[in-house]
Amino acid sequence: MQTILITGGAGFIGSNFIPFFLSANTNFKVVNLDLLTYAGDLQNLHAVEKNTRYTFVKGDICDRKLVENLFQKYNFNGVIHFAAESHVDNSIKSSDAFVKTNVFGTFNVLDVARNFWMHGPNQYKKGFKSSRFHHISTDEVYGSLGESGLFTEQTPYAPNSPYSASKASSDFLVRSYFHTYGMNVVTTNCSNNYGPKQHAEKLIPTIIRKAISGEAIPIYGDGKNIRDWLYVEDHCKGIHLVFQQGKAGQTYNIGGKNERDNLSIATTICKILDELKPKKNTYKEQITFVPDRAGHDFRYAIDATKVEKELHWSADENFESGIKKTIDWYLKKE
């Protein structure tokens, strides 16, 4: 039985991916390495905590000795690297944690994997020829779009926040290990995820939480900033396909084809809550515009043609179906 390392598996996307992966791959074990910062929650993994093929280790990806010891103990055949600081607002206030985790942490895990799997450039050790490092990244590395156009895998990088700059740096490190060492790496860049288990600080959970509590629902600027929204379970299916079938050295963009501006997101959520949890006044009355975020990118949108054509991935959820599932989950959690 093979064992893979998943970093940051107690976070939003990782904690949705681990149960999916264990269910889809009964011949794999998973070791989840997570520092359990504010964004990590073991409650998100309650469904698998007693699974004999799942092991949780609390620790820092920047701790090289720890990572090396884990490779020695579990003999990892693969890595899926989710661990990252990811909240843009936090990166504007304090950038150092983003550089440490997203750049140095990625280098650390990547380099330990290379040393464990390979004798030298293009020379894999016996039993590790198919071992793969899968790096999870973001569409924010591409910068900002105008009113038209889509990000493709050939779009030049133009990160505009400390967060996206740190992710771009980690993407380049992963790319370099393929071109320099012939290491079996793949990268996926995704659009904005939403769904169950997302941290309360993010846009959609914030809107739901503030609406239910009767507080003002904060919307940056005029609310016209546009994002392409991807339901987290669809993202998990895409990650799984790329990890299993993607071509070494390649990048795959995974997007939901669900462009919405922030104001319409808030309005949609309020309308659904009016139906599911009605009150005297409409939730929409709680929407409040606040000063815009520094360096706020206008629009992101991904062209997922490559992963659709090459790996036959497609999203099962549109925004209308996905947001209803998401709201249902938060209401049950309340």
C-alpha positions, 0 to 999 in steps of 0.5 A: 500500500502506498502512502502520500503526504498531504500538507495543510490537510486541516484547511478548507480545500485539504479537509474536503480533499482527504475524505474524497481521496481516501474514498477513491483510493483504497490502496493509499494511506494518507499522512496529513501534516498541518500546523493547525494555525487559525485556518486549520480545524481538525473538526473538518476531518472528523469523518476520517479521524478513525480511518486506519489509512489516515494519520494526522501529524501536527507540525510545520512544513518549515521544520526540515528535520520533521519533514525528513523524519516523516519521509523516512518513517512513512516512505512517501510515494507522493506529496499533495501540497495544500499548506499555505497562508492564503488570506489577502487581507492578512498578507497586506497587514503582515507579509512575513508569514506568507513568505515563510510558509508559502515560499520557504515552506514549499521549498522545504517540502519540495527539496526533502522530497527530491532528496528522498526520491532521487539520486541526482538530476533525472535519476530516480531511486528504485521504487520512486520513479512514479513519485509525484509532487503536486503543488496547489496554487491560485489564479491570483498569481496571474494578476488582474483581468479587465472586463474581458479575457481569461487566464490560461496556463500561458498567461504571464505572472503578474501578482499584485498582493504579497499573498499572490507574490508568495504563491507565484514564488512557490510556483516558480520553485516547483517549476524549477525542480522539473527543469533542473532536476527532472522531478515529477511535479505538477501544479494546479492553479484554481479560481476562488473556491467556496463550499463546506468547511471554509474559514469564517474570514472568507467572503462567502462565509462572512456574508452568511455569518453576518447575515444570520447574526444580523450584523452589517454585511461588508462589501469592499468598494462598489462591490463590482470586483469579479471572481470565477467561483469553483465549488470545492468538491469539483476542485477536489475532483480536478486535483485528483485527476491531475495528481493521477493523470497529469503530465509531469512538469505541466500546469493545469488551470481549474475554474468553475466558469461561474463569474460573479461580482461580490455584490451579486454574491451577497444579493444571491445569498441574502435571497436564499436566506430569505427563503430558508431562514426568513425574518421580518426584514430582508437580509439584503438590507444588511449589505454595507459598502466599506472602503476598498482593499488596497491593490484590489484586483478587479477580475479573475477568470480561468480558462479550464480548457486544458484540464477539460480536454486532456483529463476530461474534467468538468464541474458538476456544480454551477453557482446556483446549485453550489451556493445552496449546498454551501448555505445549507451546510452553514445553517446546519453548523450554526 
